[in-house]
Amino acid sequence: MLGCISGIIEKKKNGINLTSDILNIEIDFLSKSLELMRDAQQISNDAYLDSGSIQGGLTVISSLIKQNISDTEIESLLYTLHSRALILDEKYPRLDSILENYRK
């Protein structure tokens, strides 16, 4: 989760205009990958449910982008999600590496 949010923030810092389409691709990846990880018993049900807060947060941000919310507000929300992802990373240290393996 941390890699996902960090990657989105990095894109924004590098001048890439975040669109709802870009976020929806990431949301779809998270949804499918987390479900596969849970079904394969690579993560616990608790890790799966806790990760839903990040996925849900990205969904909210995607909707707000469609409503033309300011970049400042979007950045603030992304950093809030980053803080949540740090907490998840501490609670489930293997989650991010397992998730990123599904990206390949």
C-alpha positions as CSV (number, residue, x, y, z in Angstrom):
1,M,0.0,0.0,0.0
2,L,2.8,2.3,0.8
3,G,4.4,1.8,-2.6
4,C,1.1,2.5,-4.3
5,I,0.5,5.8,-2.5
6,S,4.2,6.8,-2.7
7,G,4.1,6.2,-6.5
8,I,1.0,8.3,-6.9
9,I,2.5,11.2,-4.9
10,E,5.8,10.9,-6.9
11,K,3.8,11.1,-10.2
12,K,2.2,14.3,-8.9
13,K,5.6,15.7,-7.8
14,N,7.0,15.0,-11.2
15,G,4.3,17.1,-12.9
16,I,2.0,14.3,-14.0
17,N,-1.6,15.5,-13.9
18,L,-3.5,13.1,-11.8
19,T,-6.8,12.2,-13.4
20,S,-9.6,10.0,-12.1
21,D,-8.7,7.5,-14.8
22,I,-5.1,7.2,-13.5
23,L,-6.5,6.6,-9.9
24,N,-9.1,4.2,-11.1
25,I,-6.5,2.0,-12.7
26,E,-4.7,1.9,-9.4
27,I,-8.0,1.3,-7.5
28,D,-8.8,-1.6,-9.8
29,F,-5.3,-3.1,-9.3
30,L,-5.7,-2.9,-5.6
31,S,-9.1,-4.4,-5.6
32,K,-8.2,-7.4,-7.7
33,S,-4.8,-7.9,-6.1
34,L,-5.9,-7.7,-2.5
35,E,-8.7,-10.2,-3.2
36,L,-6.3,-12.6,-4.8
37,M,-3.9,-12.2,-1.9
38,R,-6.6,-12.9,0.6
39,D,-7.9,-15.9,-1.4
40,A,-4.4,-17.3,-1.6
41,Q,-4.0,-16.8,2.1
42,Q,-1.0,-14.5,1.6
43,I,-2.6,-11.9,3.8
44,S,-5.0,-12.1,6.7
45,N,-8.6,-11.1,6.5
46,D,-7.7,-8.2,8.8
47,A,-5.0,-7.0,6.5
48,Y,-7.5,-7.2,3.6
49,L,-10.1,-5.2,5.5
50,D,-7.6,-2.6,6.8
51,S,-6.3,-2.1,3.2
52,G,-9.8,-1.2,2.2
53,S,-9.4,2.2,3.8
54,I,-6.6,3.1,1.3
55,Q,-8.6,1.8,-1.6
56,G,-11.7,3.7,-0.4
57,G,-9.6,6.9,0.1
58,L,-8.4,6.7,-3.5
59,T,-11.9,6.2,-4.6
60,V,-12.9,9.4,-2.8
61,I,-10.0,11.3,-4.3
62,S,-10.9,10.0,-7.8
63,S,-14.4,11.4,-7.3
64,L,-13.2,14.7,-6.1
65,I,-10.9,15.1,-9.1
66,K,-13.9,14.7,-11.3
67,Q,-15.5,17.5,-9.3
68,N,-12.5,19.7,-10.0
69,I,-11.3,20.0,-6.4
70,S,-8.1,22.0,-6.0
71,D,-4.7,20.4,-6.3
72,T,-3.9,21.6,-2.8
73,E,-6.8,19.6,-1.4
74,I,-5.9,16.5,-3.5
75,E,-2.3,16.7,-2.2
76,S,-3.5,17.0,1.3
77,L,-5.7,13.9,1.0
78,L,-2.9,12.0,-0.7
79,Y,-0.6,12.8,2.3
80,T,-3.3,11.7,4.7
81,L,-3.5,8.3,2.8
82,H,0.3,8.1,2.9
83,S,0.1,8.4,6.7
84,R,-2.4,5.6,6.8
85,A,-0.3,3.5,4.5
86,L,2.7,4.0,6.9
87,I,0.6,2.7,9.7
88,L,-0.5,-0.3,7.6
89,D,3.1,-1.0,6.7
90,E,4.1,-1.1,10.4
91,K,1.1,-3.4,11.2
92,Y,1.5,-5.7,8.2
93,P,5.2,-5.4,7.1
94,R,4.9,-7.9,4.3
95,L,1.8,-6.4,2.7
96,D,3.5,-3.9,0.4
97,S,6.0,-6.4,-1.0
98,I,3.4,-9.0,-1.6
99,L,1.1,-6.5,-3.3
100,E,3.9,-5.1,-5.5
101,N,4.7,-8.7,-6.7
102,Y,1.2,-8.7,-8.3
103,R,2.1,-5.7,-10.3
104,K,4.6,-7.6,-12.3
